């Protein structure tokens, strides 16, 4: 934790603006933070080099792309051998409908965020892609009924002093 970049209020505002609109111009950022364009450019460059800014992107509507269902899927492995873990990670990385995967504590080993066009497609996915794997012992699914909050923006922690 000692290698954290010191984020001041101006850096925090720059990050907030870029997370809201990654296509915003440096001129517009400079206007909103009360700084020069060259100072904004230097700050953004420093944030990129420090790895605070990891990339720029856009948000695509899953529904408009044909994905009507979002499922939170918990998975347990048969055992926690390096081989099983590597096979599981390879499987997860090979399936584009798995958007996120987290190793977790508790009864299940992993939580995945999965998209499906409908529940029949999700059922086929679980049956054909997951449960045929010898390293997966059990799954537990929760279908998302409504998205209450979706936030990609990471709040800036401003260091004082």
Secondary structure by P-SEA (a helix, b strand, c coil): ccccccccaaaaaaaaaaaacccccaaaaaaaacccaaaaaaaaaaaaaaccccbbbbbbcccccccccccbbbbbcccccaaaaaaaaaaaaaccccccccccccccccccbbbbccaaaaaaaaaccccccccccbbbbbbbccccccccbbbbbcccc
